[in-house]
């Protein structure tokens, strides 16, 4: 048994000296982790301080996971709340750019910040591209960079036209959290050697970098002859004890021992009784996201396409409690659909949004811990290796908390693995009365199929 550490935590001296911020310890969200691992989390007191919590995950490079309630990844949330946080972040960027040139391009990070970055680009009216773990046969990426703490560290930038990086003006990089700044530095160095800019601005929901890491990132940019600014909605700190790594490893090992026990079971595909499929009508040559670039001119067409799709979906739902579920990097169109559904249904609908993901987080059914339940299933889509997860779709003591779960996927994710027993649809169907699968055509500007990649974030 892993002993608890004391429940009373003192704020480390470096936190109290952090930029004159009043750091606020969050016992409701962080004490479960702190007592068992010595891993302590604090954020600046103020609006939104309770919107981020600390969880653990199966990752030897970094065992903690910041879980945002306004990201639309791990915690189902109202789509207007997610959009509002993204717009707040975009407005911070806009104020920094108000006295200078407009943003040349916005870059989001796969997988968690693809929709976040897209909304920032919408507000700034800038071209957008997000990184991806995909590779395409015969296509050289415009840039490749490493996310060192990830299970799948390699990121590719695959715009149809690399001219997107040549426009003058600051480059805006958007991620959900900034822990050390290493990935941001790696991104900028990879881009700067090919498409140099003088000004880079990083926007993130939560910045938990210690001062030493802030200085390192600034120094890396100075060596390139460029400057960097960082804006965030929240600032915080994470502290580890000498035994944190061992304690985390033991907790995680026990949790994931039986991850695969529900996959490959015998029996009929009962979930198919709940399943309805809908192919989205989608304009020709319209990108469904920012993987290969998204221009300001694409926005009105995408808005019209999602509005029409929402009208069709609204006529198919069974009840008022709806969850729209995105799939890994594919978050923006599903989020826009959730927003439109809420507008269509008005007071007759309660719409939430979440997304499946790669990160194997520890689920603990205890009040205050941010990840209460976990569904595990083999990866659907072009990447047929590894596991994927959906979090917080079920609640203790409540059967089928949603009337409808609307899974929105790209066409390349509609595979045998998606429909298999123990697969994504089979797992998610346990959380609803009806499962509606919406399939959106992939925009494929390059010839050749995606090349499968391995690993999990």
C-alpha positions as CSV (number, residue, x, y, z in Angstrom):
1,X,0.0,0.0,0.0
2,X,1.3,3.5,-0.9
3,X,1.2,5.7,2.2
4,X,-0.5,9.1,2.1
5,X,1.7,12.2,2.5
6,X,0.3,14.8,5.0
7,X,-2.8,16.6,3.8
8,X,-1.5,20.0,4.9
9,X,0.9,21.4,2.2
10,X,3.0,24.5,2.5
11,X,3.6,26.6,-0.6
12,X,7.2,26.3,-1.7
13,X,9.2,29.5,-1.4
14,X,9.7,29.9,-5.2
15,X,5.9,30.0,-5.7
16,X,5.3,32.9,-3.3
17,X,8.0,34.9,-5.2
18,X,6.4,34.1,-8.6
19,X,5.8,37.5,-10.3
20,X,3.9,38.9,-7.3
21,X,1.1,36.4,-8.0
22,X,-0.9,35.0,-5.2
23,X,-0.7,31.3,-5.8
24,X,-3.8,29.5,-4.7
25,X,-3.6,25.8,-3.7
26,X,-6.5,23.8,-4.9
27,X,-7.3,21.0,-2.4
28,X,-10.6,20.1,-4.2
29,X,-8.7,19.2,-7.4
30,X,-5.2,18.3,-6.3
31,X,-5.2,16.8,-2.9
32,X,-5.9,13.2,-4.0
33,X,-2.8,13.3,-6.1
34,X,-0.7,15.2,-3.6
35,X,-1.5,12.9,-0.7
36,X,-0.5,9.8,-2.6
37,X,2.5,11.0,-4.7
38,X,3.9,14.2,-3.2
39,X,3.0,16.0,-6.5
40,X,1.7,19.4,-5.6
41,X,-0.2,21.8,-7.9
42,X,-1.1,25.4,-7.4
43,X,-2.5,28.1,-9.6
44,X,-2.9,31.9,-9.4
45,X,-6.0,32.8,-7.4
46,X,-8.6,34.5,-9.5
47,X,-11.3,33.8,-12.2
48,X,-10.9,30.4,-13.7
49,X,-8.6,29.1,-11.0
50,X,-10.8,26.0,-10.5
51,X,-11.0,25.2,-14.3
52,X,-7.8,23.1,-14.3
53,X,-7.0,20.0,-12.2
54,X,-4.2,17.6,-11.9
55,X,-4.4,13.9,-12.9
56,X,-1.8,11.1,-13.4
57,X,-1.1,9.3,-16.6
58,X,0.9,6.3,-17.9
59,X,3.9,8.1,-19.3
60,X,7.4,7.5,-17.9
61,X,8.6,10.9,-19.3
62,X,6.0,12.9,-17.5
63,X,3.5,11.2,-15.1
64,X,1.2,14.2,-14.4
65,X,-1.5,15.6,-16.7
66,X,-3.1,19.0,-16.5
67,X,-6.8,18.5,-17.1
68,X,-8.7,21.6,-18.2
69,X,-12.5,21.9,-17.9
70,X,-12.6,24.4,-20.8
71,X,-10.6,22.5,-23.4
72,X,-13.1,20.0,-24.6
73,X,-10.8,17.0,-24.4
74,X,-11.0,15.1,-21.1
75,X,-14.0,16.7,-19.4
76,X,-17.3,17.1,-21.3
77,X,-18.2,20.8,-21.2
78,X,-20.7,23.2,-22.7
79,X,-19.5,24.2,-26.2
80,X,-20.0,27.9,-25.5
81,X,-17.8,27.6,-22.4
82,X,-15.0,26.0,-24.5
83,X,-15.5,28.6,-27.2
84,X,-15.5,31.4,-24.7
85,X,-12.2,30.4,-23.1
86,X,-10.6,30.1,-26.6
87,X,-11.9,33.6,-27.5
88,X,-10.6,35.0,-24.2
89,X,-7.2,33.6,-25.1
90,X,-7.4,35.0,-28.6
91,X,-8.3,38.5,-27.2
92,X,-5.1,38.4,-25.0
93,X,-3.2,37.8,-28.2
94,X,-5.0,40.5,-30.1
95,X,-4.2,43.0,-27.4
96,X,-0.5,42.2,-27.7
97,X,-0.6,42.6,-31.5
98,X,-2.8,45.7,-31.5
99,X,0.1,48.1,-32.0
100,X,2.0,46.1,-34.6
101,X,1.4,43.9,-37.7
102,X,-1.3,41.3,-37.8
103,X,-0.5,37.6,-37.2
104,X,1.1,35.9,-40.2
105,X,-0.2,32.5,-39.2
106,X,-1.5,30.6,-36.2
107,X,-0.1,27.2,-35.4
108,X,-2.0,24.8,-33.1
109,X,-0.7,21.7,-31.4
110,X,-2.0,18.1,-31.9
111,X,-3.9,16.7,-30.5
112,X,-5.4,18.6,-27.6
113,X,-5.1,22.2,-29.0
114,X,-6.3,21.7,-32.6
115,X,-9.7,23.3,-31.9
116,X,-8.3,25.8,-29.4
117,X,-5.8,27.1,-32.0
118,X,-8.4,27.2,-34.7
119,X,-10.7,29.4,-32.7
120,X,-7.8,31.7,-31.9
121,X,-7.1,31.9,-35.7
122,X,-10.8,32.7,-36.3
123,X,-10.7,35.6,-34.0
124,X,-7.5,36.9,-35.4
125,X,-8.7,36.3,-39.0
126,X,-5.4,34.6,-39.7
127,X,-4.4,31.5,-41.7
128,X,-4.3,28.4,-39.6
129,X,-2.4,25.1,-39.5
130,X,-2.0,22.5,-36.7
131,X,0.6,19.9,-36.2
132,X,-0.2,16.3,-36.8
133,X,1.2,12.8,-36.0
134,X,0.3,11.7,-39.5
135,X,2.7,11.3,-42.4
136,X,1.7,10.9,-46.0
137,X,3.6,8.7,-48.5
138,X,5.8,10.7,-50.8
139,X,5.1,14.1,-49.1
140,X,7.8,15.9,-47.2
141,X,6.5,17.9,-44.2
142,X,7.2,21.6,-44.2
143,X,8.8,21.1,-40.7
144,X,9.2,18.4,-38.1
145,X,9.7,19.0,-34.4
146,X,9.8,17.0,-31.2
147,X,7.6,17.0,-28.1
148,X,10.0,15.3,-25.7
149,X,7.7,14.3,-22.9
150,X,5.1,12.6,-25.3
151,X,4.7,8.9,-26.1
152,X,4.5,10.0,-29.7
153,X,7.1,12.8,-29.7
154,X,7.2,13.5,-33.5
155,X,5.0,16.3,-34.9
156,X,4.7,17.2,-38.5
157,X,3.5,20.4,-40.2
158,X,1.9,19.4,-43.4
159,X,0.3,22.4,-45.1
160,X,-0.7,22.1,-48.7
161,X,1.3,25.2,-49.4
162,X,4.3,26.1,-47.3
163,X,3.8,29.7,-48.3
164,X,1.5,29.9,-45.3
165,X,4.7,30.3,-43.2
166,X,6.3,33.0,-45.4
167,X,3.8,35.8,-44.7
168,X,5.2,38.7,-42.8
169,X,4.1,39.4,-39.2
170,X,4.3,37.5,-35.9
171,X,3.8,33.8,-35.7
172,X,1.2,32.7,-33.0
173,X,1.6,29.3,-31.5
174,X,-1.3,27.9,-29.4
175,X,-1.3,25.0,-26.9
176,X,-3.5,24.1,-24.0
177,X,-0.6,24.1,-21.5
178,X,3.0,25.2,-21.2
179,X,5.0,23.1,-18.8
180,X,8.6,23.8,-19.7
181,X,8.5,25.5,-23.1
182,X,10.7,22.9,-24.7
183,X,8.2,21.9,-27.4
184,X,7.6,25.5,-28.3
185,X,11.3,26.1,-28.5
186,X,11.7,23.1,-30.7
187,X,8.9,24.2,-33.0
188,X,10.3,27.7,-33.4
189,X,13.8,26.5,-34.1
190,X,12.5,24.0,-36.8
191,X,10.5,26.8,-38.4
192,X,13.0,29.6,-38.1
193,X,15.7,27.8,-40.1
194,X,13.3,27.7,-43.0
195,X,10.9,30.5,-42.5
196,X,12.5,33.1,-40.1
197,X,10.3,35.6,-38.3
198,X,11.3,38.3,-35.8
199,X,8.4,37.9,-33.4
200,X,6.8,34.7,-32.0
201,X,3.8,34.8,-29.6
202,X,2.8,31.8,-27.6
203,X,-0.8,31.6,-26.3
204,X,-1.8,28.9,-23.7
205,X,-4.6,28.2,-21.3
206,X,-2.3,27.4,-18.4
207,X,1.4,28.3,-18.0
208,X,3.2,26.4,-15.2
209,X,6.8,27.0,-16.2
210,X,9.2,27.9,-13.4
211,X,11.4,30.9,-13.9
212,X,14.4,28.9,-15.0
213,X,12.4,27.4,-17.9
214,X,11.1,30.9,-18.9
215,X,14.7,32.1,-19.1
216,X,15.8,29.1,-21.2
217,X,13.1,29.7,-23.8
218,X,13.9,33.4,-24.0
219,X,17.5,32.6,-24.4
220,X,16.8,30.1,-27.3
221,X,14.9,32.9,-29.2
222,X,17.6,35.5,-28.6
223,X,20.2,33.1,-30.2
224,X,17.9,33.1,-33.3
225,X,17.7,36.9,-33.3
226,X,14.0,36.8,-32.5
227,X,11.9,37.7,-29.6
228,X,9.1,35.8,-27.8
229,X,6.0,36.7,-25.8
230,X,3.8,34.4,-23.8
231,X,0.2,35.0,-22.8
232,X,-2.0,32.7,-20.7
233,X,-5.4,32.6,-19.0
234,X,-3.9,31.0,-15.9
235,X,-0.4,30.8,-14.3
236,X,0.6,28.1,-11.9
237,X,3.3,25.8,-10.5
238,X,3.8,22.1,-10.1
239,X,6.3,20.7,-7.5
240,X,7.5,17.1,-7.1
241,X,8.9,15.4,-4.1
242,X,11.9,13.0,-4.2
243,X,9.6,10.0,-4.3
244,X,7.0,11.3,-6.7
245,X,8.1,9.3,-9.7
246,X,8.1,6.0,-7.9
247,X,4.7,6.7,-6.3
248,X,3.1,7.7,-9.6
249,X,4.5,4.6,-11.4
250,X,3.1,2.3,-8.8
251,X,-0.4,3.9,-8.9
252,X,-0.5,3.9,-12.7
253,X,0.8,0.3,-13.0
254,X,-2.0,-1.0,-10.8
255,X,-4.6,1.0,-12.7
256,X,-3.6,-0.1,-16.2
257,X,-3.0,-3.7,-15.4
258,X,-6.5,-4.8,-16.7
259,X,-6.9,-2.1,-19.4
260,X,-7.5,-4.6,-22.2
261,X,-9.9,-6.9,-20.2
262,X,-13.0,-5.6,-21.9
263,X,-11.6,-5.9,-25.5
264,X,-12.1,-8.9,-27.7
265,X,-14.9,-10.4,-25.6
266,X,-17.3,-12.9,-27.1
267,X,-20.9,-12.0,-27.8
268,X,-23.2,-10.3,-30.3
269,X,-22.6,-6.6,-31.2
270,X,-25.4,-5.3,-29.0
271,X,-24.4,-1.7,-29.5
272,X,-25.5,-1.8,-33.2
273,X,-29.1,-1.6,-32.0
274,X,-28.3,1.9,-30.9
275,X,-26.2,2.9,-33.8
276,X,-27.3,5.3,-36.6
277,X,-24.9,6.5,-39.3
278,X,-25.1,9.8,-41.2
279,X,-22.7,11.0,-43.9
280,X,-22.1,14.7,-43.8
281,X,-22.7,16.7,-47.0
282,X,-19.5,18.6,-47.4
283,X,-18.4,21.1,-50.0
284,X,-15.8,20.0,-52.4
285,X,-12.2,21.0,-51.5
286,X,-13.3,22.5,-48.1
287,X,-10.8,21.5,-45.4
288,X,-12.4,19.9,-42.4
289,X,-9.7,21.3,-40.2
290,X,-6.2,22.8,-40.1
291,X,-4.1,19.7,-40.7
292,X,-3.2,20.8,-44.2
293,X,-3.9,24.5,-43.7
294,X,-7.1,26.6,-43.4
295,X,-7.5,30.0,-44.9
296,X,-9.7,32.9,-43.8
297,X,-11.7,32.4,-47.0
298,X,-12.6,28.9,-45.9
299,X,-14.4,30.1,-42.8
300,X,-17.7,31.1,-44.2
301,X,-18.1,27.9,-46.2
302,X,-17.3,25.8,-43.2
303,X,-19.8,27.7,-41.1
304,X,-22.5,27.1,-43.7
305,X,-21.7,23.4,-43.9
306,X,-21.8,22.9,-40.2
307,X,-25.0,24.9,-39.9
308,X,-26.7,22.6,-42.4
309,X,-25.3,19.5,-40.8
310,X,-26.6,20.6,-37.4
311,X,-30.1,20.9,-38.8
312,X,-30.0,17.3,-40.0
313,X,-28.6,16.0,-36.7
314,X,-31.1,17.9,-34.6
315,X,-33.9,16.1,-36.4
316,X,-32.4,12.7,-35.5
317,X,-31.8,13.0,-31.8
318,X,-33.9,11.2,-29.2
319,X,-33.8,13.5,-26.2
320,X,-32.4,16.6,-24.6
321,X,-29.1,15.3,-23.1
322,X,-26.6,15.3,-25.9
323,X,-22.8,14.7,-26.1
324,X,-20.9,15.6,-29.3
325,X,-17.7,13.6,-29.3
326,X,-14.7,14.5,-31.5
327,X,-11.9,12.0,-32.4
328,X,-8.3,12.8,-31.5
329,X,-7.0,15.6,-33.7
330,X,-10.4,16.1,-35.2
331,X,-11.9,18.5,-32.7
332,X,-12.8,21.8,-34.5
333,X,-15.7,20.7,-36.7
334,X,-17.3,18.5,-33.9
335,X,-17.1,21.5,-31.6
336,X,-18.7,23.8,-34.2
337,X,-21.4,21.2,-34.6
338,X,-22.0,21.2,-30.8
339,X,-22.3,25.0,-30.8
340,X,-24.8,24.9,-33.7
341,X,-26.8,22.1,-32.1
342,X,-27.2,24.1,-28.9
343,X,-28.4,27.1,-31.0
344,X,-30.8,24.9,-32.9
345,X,-32.3,23.2,-29.9
346,X,-32.2,26.1,-27.5
347,X,-33.9,25.4,-24.2
348,X,-34.9,22.0,-25.6
349,X,-31.3,20.7,-25.5
350,X,-28.4,20.3,-23.1
351,X,-25.4,19.9,-25.3
352,X,-21.9,19.0,-24.1
353,X,-18.7,18.4,-26.0
354,X,-15.6,16.2,-25.5
355,X,-13.1,14.3,-27.6
356,X,-11.3,11.0,-27.5
357,X,-7.6,11.1,-27.0
358,X,-4.2,9.3,-26.9
359,X,-3.2,10.2,-23.3
360,X,-3.6,7.2,-21.0
361,X,-4.7,8.9,-17.8
362,X,-5.5,7.3,-14.5
363,X,-9.2,7.3,-13.7
364,X,-10.2,7.5,-10.0
365,X,-13.9,7.6,-9.0
366,X,-13.4,10.1,-6.2
367,X,-14.9,13.6,-5.8
368,X,-12.5,16.3,-6.8
369,X,-10.2,14.1,-9.0
370,X,-10.7,15.4,-12.6
371,X,-10.9,12.1,-14.4
372,X,-13.6,9.9,-12.8
373,X,-14.0,7.3,-15.6
374,X,-12.1,5.9,-18.6
375,X,-13.1,4.0,-21.7
376,X,-10.2,2.2,-23.5
377,X,-10.4,0.9,-27.1
378,X,-8.0,0.1,-30.0
379,X,-7.2,3.1,-32.2
380,X,-9.6,3.6,-35.1
381,X,-8.6,5.3,-38.3
382,X,-5.3,5.3,-40.2
383,X,-3.3,4.6,-37.1
384,X,-4.3,1.1,-36.2
385,X,-1.9,0.6,-33.3
386,X,-2.1,1.5,-29.7
387,X,-5.0,2.5,-27.5
388,X,-7.3,5.4,-27.4
389,X,-9.5,6.7,-24.5
390,X,-12.6,8.6,-23.7
391,X,-13.0,10.1,-20.3
392,X,-15.8,11.1,-18.0
393,X,-18.6,9.9,-20.2
394,X,-20.1,7.8,-17.4
395,X,-21.0,8.8,-13.9
396,X,-21.2,6.6,-10.8
397,X,-24.6,5.1,-10.2
398,X,-26.0,6.6,-13.4
399,X,-26.8,4.4,-16.4
400,X,-26.7,6.0,-19.8
401,X,-26.3,9.6,-18.8
402,X,-26.8,10.9,-22.3
403,X,-29.8,10.5,-24.5
404,X,-27.6,10.8,-27.6
405,X,-23.9,10.6,-28.2
406,X,-23.0,12.0,-31.6
407,X,-19.6,10.7,-32.7
408,X,-18.1,12.9,-35.4
409,X,-15.2,11.4,-37.3
410,X,-13.2,11.8,-40.4
411,X,-13.8,9.3,-43.2
412,X,-10.3,7.7,-42.7
413,X,-11.4,6.8,-39.1
414,X,-14.3,4.7,-40.3
415,X,-12.5,1.3,-40.2
416,X,-13.1,-2.2,-39.0
417,X,-11.5,-1.3,-35.7
418,X,-14.1,1.4,-35.2
419,X,-17.0,-1.0,-35.5
420,X,-15.3,-4.0,-33.7
421,X,-16.4,-5.5,-30.4
422,X,-14.5,-3.6,-27.8
423,X,-13.9,-0.8,-30.3
424,X,-14.7,2.9,-30.0
425,X,-18.4,2.7,-30.9
426,X,-19.0,-0.4,-28.7
427,X,-17.4,1.4,-25.7
428,X,-19.2,4.8,-26.2
429,X,-22.6,3.2,-26.7
430,X,-22.7,2.3,-23.1
431,X,-23.1,5.9,-22.2
432,X,-26.3,6.7,-24.3
433,X,-29.7,5.6,-25.5
434,X,-28.8,6.3,-29.2
435,X,-25.4,6.5,-30.9
436,X,-25.3,8.7,-34.0
437,X,-22.1,8.4,-36.1
438,X,-21.5,11.4,-38.3
439,X,-18.8,10.9,-41.0
440,X,-17.1,13.9,-42.5
441,X,-15.1,13.6,-45.8
442,X,-11.4,14.1,-45.4
443,X,-9.8,16.9,-47.4
444,X,-6.9,15.1,-49.1
445,X,-4.8,17.6,-51.0
446,X,-2.0,15.1,-51.4
447,X,-2.0,11.8,-53.3
448,X,-1.2,8.6,-51.5
449,X,-2.6,7.2,-48.2
450,X,-1.6,8.2,-44.8
451,X,1.3,6.2,-43.4
452,X,0.5,4.5,-40.1
453,X,2.4,5.9,-37.1
454,X,2.9,4.3,-33.7
455,X,2.7,5.4,-30.1
456,X,0.3,7.2,-27.7
457,X,0.5,10.6,-26.2
